[in-house]
Amino acid sequence: MQDLESAVAVVGMSGRFPGAPDLEAYWANLRDGVCSLSTFTEKELLADGADAAELRNPAYVAAQGRLADADRFEADLFGFSRTEAAALDPQHRVLLETAWSALEDAGHAPLNAASRTGVYVGGSPTEHALAAGTDPALAAAIGALQVRILTDREFLAPWISYRLGLDGPSMTVQTACSTSLTAVHLAVQALLLGECDTALAGGVAVGSVRKQGYVHYQGGIFSPDGRCRPFDEKAAGTVPGSGVGVLVLRRLEDALADGDPVRAVIRGTAVTNDGSGKVGFTAPGVDQQTAAITEAWAAAGLEPSAAQYVEAHGTGTELGDRIELEAASAAFAGGDGTGIGSVKSNIGHADAAAGAAALIKTILMLENATLAPTVDVTSPVTALRDSPLRLVTAAEEWPDRAGLPRLAGVTSVGIGGTNVHVVVQKAPERPTRPDPAAHPLVLPLSARTEPQLAAVADRLARRLRDADAPSLADVAHTLRTGRVAMPVRGYVVAAEAREAADKLAALAGGRRDTTTDPLGEAWLGGEEVTWPALDGDARRVSLPTHPFAGDSYGALTLRRPAAAEGTAQAPGPPTPASTSSPSPSPSPEDELDAVVAELVIEALDLNGAADLQQTYFEAGGDSLTAVHLAGRLRDELGIDVPIQLFLEPVTLKDMTNRIVEMKQNGGADGALDALLSEFEAES
């Protein structure tokens, strides 16, 4: 392979997009030309809090590229309490889960990833974050700083690094619509400079979890009919969409040496900005879009004419499409019939996740040797007649060619002028490896619940029945080393893929394999198993990932739900009068003890007084919660609490007793000020 030293491998990826909970569904929709934009009824919109007066506006368009189940989150897996999970922005939730899945797709256990793994991601503005930042009750309940940390998009990357234990560079990237492709560029550069050895790159956009449309304005960027038609004569605007995509990147030579599943190769990247060379701040510019393309292909050591396909930014706006087509036509002038398309016709404009959606689409096309169509296009713009580019409007085969692998370019353009282009090529052929003739292998599985374990077994069974099923030895290696051990476990013993698939299907149906193995039984019993080395060179393979099944934590909104419109909440039934003798009034000490205990229970999200038998740190306490709790104790009860009390190995019940004693004895003057000073010094 040419230019090994400057090539970067995509070894894993994961994404969720409108109409597609995973990349298998995403590819099926793309290949089949499905438009996944949703159109909502008035009843659906009102139920999700839409303004009835706004819906009566003739210019209101009830369409959106909606991400289903964006309110759900497997909080326990990532160490969040229910209170924290409810405050955590849905963008953070889905990005954490997608980062986990991307690492698993690469065959790397998410909680045991290699050292020097970096994170480069970005996100969009959200209704949840705006509502959280203007909610004084939430700030009073968990602390203003905690609200910001759980909702602000600048903490997207650090949360991934913290919860997954990744110690490489961790950067939240913001370049508007080109955010996630800029993140890929920065990750590639970091790998080539040796700043990290593995990198997660991508982006997320979940502006709201509600079903909602938008108001179309003449001359605005949004489509009047809820459909996006890039490079079509009828193109009149884009449609807002949601999505999330994460790619796992490694230097190609490292990925090949370590037996990683290379899905594609990034040959070159480049970023430019239009500067003042455009008609306005929000408008795109021709020259620097062209420069980004030509610089990326130069970095790849290739001529732009080698491209067979270009995944364009393609918003479906008249100005944006015209300028992008002019810039791309100049850059690919030496080409002949280079295909062009835009995934925004399928899923809408996913804002900060748009570049990841485009790059993942392109990689899926490279893998499947098929060009996916741009949908809802009936009359390609006349400018294409004099262009080296042609709009792909039907699925078509993407054959190999002599002398060069399949090659494509991906462009992303951000409001404000940041242009990004990435050159991506087909992955090198991976030699097939036959399974050893007669050597039964243990395939260990685990999940957090029985239904999830059944889903894991079922998905793996279906994968092993595919014509291109991986070697069973590689499957065993990946399951043993590339998955986090969870409490609900199972295993099967098999010597070849068909046998394994049958036994996994039985396990999914609740029937255990009758063939047992000592290590398998140890695994089943919850032990930490040291698996023996497998014959030959072990290789990681892409397998079905963890089936997330979290609870709904909703999202904060600036709108009232429909049930609350114009009506007051009905009061509950009156409490029956007690016929027993009145209880004696509690003493002031008992009252104070109850109030302090309730503050501690609320701050730590405990289930009740029984949980006060834990220590502060056993209950999930940290420095931020200590600052907040100490602040409430001082502001609401006039008690100054020294930081040492939170650090002592005493139960929370003992801690509350001491806090009550401090009140009775006059407290510890200045304790909170000292605590705040100490925290600020550490920050």
Secondary structure, DSSP 8 states (H G I E B T S, - for coil): -TTGGG-EEEEEEEEEBTTBSSHHHHHHHHHTT----EE--HHHHHHTT--HHHHTSTTEE-EEB--TTTTEE-GGGGT--HHHHHHS-HHHHHHHHHHHHHHHHTT--GGG--SSEEEEEEE---HHHHHHHT-HHHHHHH-HHHHHHHH-GGGHHHHHHHHHT--S-EEE---GGGHHHHHHHHHHHHHHHTS-SEEEEEEEE-S-SS---EE--TTSSB-SSS---TTBTT---B-BB-EEEEEEEEEHHHHHHTT----EEEEEEEEEE-TT-SSSTTS--HHHHHHHHHHHHHHTTS-GGG-SEEE------HHHHHHHHHHHHHHTTT-SSEEEE-THHHH-B-GGGHHHHHHHHHHHHHHHTEE----S-SSB-GGGGGSSEEE--S-EE----SSS--EEEEEEE-TTSEEEEEEEEE----------TT--EEEEEEESSHHHHHHHHHHHHHHHTSTT---HHHHHHHHHHSS---SEEEEEEESSHHHHHHHHHHHHTT---S---HHHHHHHTT--------SS--------------EE-----SS--GGGTT-------------S-------HHHHHHHHHHHHHHHHTT-SSGGGGGSBTTTTT--HHHHHHHHHHHHHHH-----THHHHSS-BHHHHHHHHHHHHHHT--TTHHHHHHHHHHHH-
